[in-house]
Amino acid sequence: MKQTLTVGDFSRITHLSVKTLRHYHQVGLLDPDQVDPGTGYRHYTPDQIPTAQVIRRLRDLDMPIADVKAVLATTDATARGEVIATHLDRLESELAQTRAAVESLRNLLRRPATSPIEHRTVPPAPAMAITATVDRADLLPWWQGALAELHAAVQAQHLEATGPTGGLYASEIFQDEHGQATVFVPVQGYVRSIGRVEPLLIPAAELAVITHHGPLTDVDLTYGELGAYTMRHEISVTGPLREYYLRDARHTPDPTRWTTEIGWPIFRAEHHQTDSD
């Protein structure tokens, strides 16, 4: 006669709670060997213990039930390994995001109270640019790809940069999570339109400028300081936010050494009065 284990015994052996075993039965992940039709009591066999142990470890890694089913259903070691490897890659990505969030929080807690802010008049500048309407979630990878394409085009067209690489970002990107973004390299000379690259005159602007030191993952903290300053002094005006990348991945692979200037469009009454005198 086949040996069976009560759900309580099976729970103690596998360290899976009775509630968890009931759930796994309901979702078809681990079916009991027998279910008493009168009482509904579930019984398992010793042969199911290794399967339960595998399930427990996979679920401890937060593997979705559908993926656990796929691992258990196949006898193909390669296919099984691919499912597990894909999940581990996802965990490593989530871990990297968690570490970045933790580091950002630490930066916030030890951040100095204020950073210097200056007012600056920026003249118009001819440039080579790439413009697109971008989802906020895709902004960073789009930015990286567009900058690489721009700098390759500058070299290919034998042009000389006349200033730091920059970006213009519509408010809708932050307000609606979707809006127009432009990255540009100020250059001297004729710009040929190739692919996404096109000539563009970067408009003049009055800006309140603050410098962000370090990776762009916590650039929102610096934006917060600058935005609060412009609102507090009632000088903020509509217009794209502006960034200048004084030191980025092209200069050093260490993000902690990156330097970015952030410009917020403002109204400068004293400047306009001077112009009219």
Secondary structure as a PSIPRED ss2 file (coil, helix, strand):
# PSIPRED VFORMAT (PSIPRED V4.0)

   1 M C   1.000  0.000  0.000
   2 K C   1.000  0.000  0.000
   3 Q C   1.000  0.000  0.000
   4 T C   1.000  0.000  0.000
   5 L E   0.000  0.000  1.000
   6 T E   0.000  0.000  1.000
   7 V H   0.000  1.000  0.000
   8 G H   0.000  1.000  0.000
   9 D H   0.000  1.000  0.000
  10 F H   0.000  1.000  0.000
  11 S H   0.000  1.000  0.000
  12 R H   0.000  1.000  0.000
  13 I H   0.000  1.000  0.000
  14 T H   0.000  1.000  0.000
  15 H C   1.000  0.000  0.000
  16 L C   1.000  0.000  0.000
  17 S C   1.000  0.000  0.000
  18 V H   0.000  1.000  0.000
  19 K H   0.000  1.000  0.000
  20 T H   0.000  1.000  0.000
  21 L H   0.000  1.000  0.000
  22 R H   0.000  1.000  0.000
  23 H H   0.000  1.000  0.000
  24 Y H   0.000  1.000  0.000
  25 H H   0.000  1.000  0.000
  26 Q H   0.000  1.000  0.000
  27 V C   1.000  0.000  0.000
  28 G C   1.000  0.000  0.000
  29 L C   1.000  0.000  0.000
  30 L C   1.000  0.000  0.000
  31 D C   1.000  0.000  0.000
  32 P C   1.000  0.000  0.000
  33 D C   1.000  0.000  0.000
  34 Q E   0.000  0.000  1.000
  35 V E   0.000  0.000  1.000
  36 D C   1.000  0.000  0.000
  37 P C   1.000  0.000  0.000
  38 G C   1.000  0.000  0.000
  39 T C   1.000  0.000  0.000
  40 G C   1.000  0.000  0.000
  41 Y C   1.000  0.000  0.000
  42 R E   0.000  0.000  1.000
  43 H E   0.000  0.000  1.000
  44 Y E   0.000  0.000  1.000
  45 T C   1.000  0.000  0.000
  46 P H   0.000  1.000  0.000
  47 D H   0.000  1.000  0.000
  48 Q H   0.000  1.000  0.000
  49 I H   0.000  1.000  0.000
  50 P H   0.000  1.000  0.000
  51 T H   0.000  1.000  0.000
  52 A H   0.000  1.000  0.000
  53 Q H   0.000  1.000  0.000
  54 V H   0.000  1.000  0.000
  55 I H   0.000  1.000  0.000
  56 R H   0.000  1.000  0.000
  57 R H   0.000  1.000  0.000
  58 L H   0.000  1.000  0.000
  59 R H   0.000  1.000  0.000
  60 D H   0.000  1.000  0.000
  61 L C   1.000  0.000  0.000
  62 D C   1.000  0.000  0.000
  63 M C   1.000  0.000  0.000
  64 P C   1.000  0.000  0.000
  65 I H   0.000  1.000  0.000
  66 A H   0.000  1.000  0.000
  67 D H   0.000  1.000  0.000
  68 V H   0.000  1.000  0.000
  69 K H   0.000  1.000  0.000
  70 A H   0.000  1.000  0.000
  71 V H   0.000  1.000  0.000
  72 L H   0.000  1.000  0.000
  73 A H   0.000  1.000  0.000
  74 T C   1.000  0.000  0.000
  75 T C   1.000  0.000  0.000
  76 D C   1.000  0.000  0.000
  77 A H   0.000  1.000  0.000
  78 T H   0.000  1.000  0.000
  79 A H   0.000  1.000  0.000
  80 R H   0.000  1.000  0.000
  81 G H   0.000  1.000  0.000
  82 E H   0.000  1.000  0.000
  83 V H   0.000  1.000  0.000
  84 I H   0.000  1.000  0.000
  85 A H   0.000  1.000  0.000
  86 T H   0.000  1.000  0.000
  87 H H   0.000  1.000  0.000
  88 L H   0.000  1.000  0.000
  89 D H   0.000  1.000  0.000
  90 R H   0.000  1.000  0.000
  91 L H   0.000  1.000  0.000
  92 E H   0.000  1.000  0.000
  93 S H   0.000  1.000  0.000
  94 E H   0.000  1.000  0.000
  95 L H   0.000  1.000  0.000
  96 A H   0.000  1.000  0.000
  97 Q H   0.000  1.000  0.000
  98 T H   0.000  1.000  0.000
  99 R H   0.000  1.000  0.000
 100 A H   0.000  1.000  0.000
 101 A H   0.000  1.000  0.000
 102 V H   0.000  1.000  0.000
 103 E H   0.000  1.000  0.000
 104 S H   0.000  1.000  0.000
 105 L H   0.000  1.000  0.000
 106 R H   0.000  1.000  0.000
 107 N H   0.000  1.000  0.000
 108 L H   0.000  1.000  0.000
 109 L H   0.000  1.000  0.000
 110 R C   1.000  0.000  0.000
 111 R C   1.000  0.000  0.000
 112 P C   1.000  0.000  0.000
 113 A C   1.000  0.000  0.000
 114 T C   1.000  0.000  0.000
 115 S C   1.000  0.000  0.000
 116 P C   1.000  0.000  0.000
 117 I E   0.000  0.000  1.000
 118 E E   0.000  0.000  1.000
 119 H E   0.000  0.000  1.000
 120 R E   0.000  0.000  1.000
 121 T E   0.000  0.000  1.000
 122 V E   0.000  0.000  1.000
 123 P C   1.000  0.000  0.000
 124 P C   1.000  0.000  0.000
 125 A E   0.000  0.000  1.000
 126 P E   0.000  0.000  1.000
 127 A E   0.000  0.000  1.000
 128 M E   0.000  0.000  1.000
 129 A E   0.000  0.000  1.000
 130 I E   0.000  0.000  1.000
 131 T E   0.000  0.000  1.000
 132 A E   0.000  0.000  1.000
 133 T E   0.000  0.000  1.000
 134 V E   0.000  0.000  1.000
 135 D E   0.000  0.000  1.000
 136 R H   0.000  1.000  0.000
 137 A H   0.000  1.000  0.000
 138 D H   0.000  1.000  0.000
 139 L H   0.000  1.000  0.000
 140 L H   0.000  1.000  0.000
 141 P H   0.000  1.000  0.000
 142 W H   0.000  1.000  0.000
 143 W H   0.000  1.000  0.000
 144 Q H   0.000  1.000  0.000
 145 G H   0.000  1.000  0.000
 146 A H   0.000  1.000  0.000
 147 L H   0.000  1.000  0.000
 148 A H   0.000  1.000  0.000
 149 E H   0.000  1.000  0.000
 150 L H   0.000  1.000  0.000
 151 H H   0.000  1.000  0.000
 152 A H   0.000  1.000  0.000
 153 A H   0.000  1.000  0.000
 154 V H   0.000  1.000  0.000
 155 Q H   0.000  1.000  0.000
 156 A H   0.000  1.000  0.000
 157 Q C   1.000  0.000  0.000
 158 H C   1.000  0.000  0.000
 159 L C   1.000  0.000  0.000
 160 E E   0.000  0.000  1.000
 161 A E   0.000  0.000  1.000
 162 T C   1.000  0.000  0.000
 163 G C   1.000  0.000  0.000
 164 P C   1.000  0.000  0.000
 165 T E   0.000  0.000  1.000
 166 G E   0.000  0.000  1.000
 167 G E   0.000  0.000  1.000
 168 L E   0.000  0.000  1.000
 169 Y E   0.000  0.000  1.000
 170 A C   1.000  0.000  0.000
 171 S C   1.000  0.000  0.000
 172 E H   0.000  1.000  0.000
 173 I H   0.000  1.000  0.000
 174 F H   0.000  1.000  0.000
 175 Q H   0.000  1.000  0.000
 176 D C   1.000  0.000  0.000
 177 E C   1.000  0.000  0.000
 178 H E   0.000  0.000  1.000
 179 G E   0.000  0.000  1.000
 180 Q E   0.000  0.000  1.000
 181 A E   0.000  0.000  1.000
 182 T E   0.000  0.000  1.000
 183 V E   0.000  0.000  1.000
 184 F E   0.000  0.000  1.000
 185 V E   0.000  0.000  1.000
 186 P E   0.000  0.000  1.000
 187 V E   0.000  0.000  1.000
 188 Q E   0.000  0.000  1.000
 189 G C   1.000  0.000  0.000
 190 Y C   1.000  0.000  0.000
 191 V C   1.000  0.000  0.000
 192 R C   1.000  0.000  0.000
 193 S C   1.000  0.000  0.000
 194 I E   0.000  0.000  1.000
 195 G C   1.000  0.000  0.000
 196 R C   1.000  0.000  0.000
 197 V E   0.000  0.000  1.000
 198 E E   0.000  0.000  1.000
 199 P E   0.000  0.000  1.000
 200 L E   0.000  0.000  1.000
 201 L E   0.000  0.000  1.000
 202 I E   0.000  0.000  1.000
 203 P C   1.000  0.000  0.000
 204 A C   1.000  0.000  0.000
 205 A E   0.000  0.000  1.000
 206 E E   0.000  0.000  1.000
 207 L E   0.000  0.000  1.000
 208 A E   0.000  0.000  1.000
 209 V E   0.000  0.000  1.000
 210 I E   0.000  0.000  1.000
 211 T E   0.000  0.000  1.000
 212 H E   0.000  0.000  1.000
 213 H E   0.000  0.000  1.000
 214 G C   1.000  0.000  0.000
 215 P C   1.000  0.000  0.000
 216 L H   0.000  1.000  0.000
 217 T H   0.000  1.000  0.000
 218 D H   0.000  1.000  0.000
 219 V H   0.000  1.000  0.000
 220 D H   0.000  1.000  0.000
 221 L H   0.000  1.000  0.000
 222 T H   0.000  1.000  0.000
 223 Y H   0.000  1.000  0.000
 224 G H   0.000  1.000  0.000
 225 E H   0.000  1.000  0.000
 226 L H   0.000  1.000  0.000
 227 G H   0.000  1.000  0.000
 228 A H   0.000  1.000  0.000
 229 Y H   0.000  1.000  0.000
 230 T H   0.000  1.000  0.000
 231 M H   0.000  1.000  0.000
 232 R H   0.000  1.000  0.000
 233 H C   1.000  0.000  0.000
 234 E C   1.000  0.000  0.000
 235 I C   1.000  0.000  0.000
 236 S E   0.000  0.000  1.000
 237 V C   1.000  0.000  0.000
 238 T C   1.000  0.000  0.000
 239 G C   1.000  0.000  0.000
 240 P C   1.000  0.000  0.000
 241 L E   0.000  0.000  1.000
 242 R E   0.000  0.000  1.000
 243 E E   0.000  0.000  1.000
 244 Y E   0.000  0.000  1.000
 245 Y E   0.000  0.000  1.000
 246 L E   0.000  0.000  1.000
 247 R E   0.000  0.000  1.000
 248 D C   1.000  0.000  0.000
 249 A C   1.000  0.000  0.000
 250 R C   1.000  0.000  0.000
 251 H C   1.000  0.000  0.000
 252 T C   1.000  0.000  0.000
 253 P C   1.000  0.000  0.000
 254 D C   1.000  0.000  0.000
 255 P H   0.000  1.000  0.000
 256 T H   0.000  1.000  0.000
 257 R H   0.000  1.000  0.000
 258 W C   1.000  0.000  0.000
 259 T E   0.000  0.000  1.000
 260 T E   0.000  0.000  1.000
 261 E E   0.000  0.000  1.000
 262 I E   0.000  0.000  1.000
 263 G E   0.000  0.000  1.000
 264 W E   0.000  0.000  1.000
 265 P E   0.000  0.000  1.000
 266 I E   0.000  0.000  1.000
 267 F C   1.000  0.000  0.000
 268 R C   1.000  0.000  0.000
 269 A H   0.000  1.000  0.000
 270 E H   0.000  1.000  0.000
 271 H H   0.000  1.000  0.000
 272 H H   0.000  1.000  0.000
 273 Q H   0.000  1.000  0.000
 274 T H   0.000  1.000  0.000
 275 D H   0.000  1.000  0.000
 276 S H   0.000  1.000  0.000
 277 D C   1.000  0.000  0.000
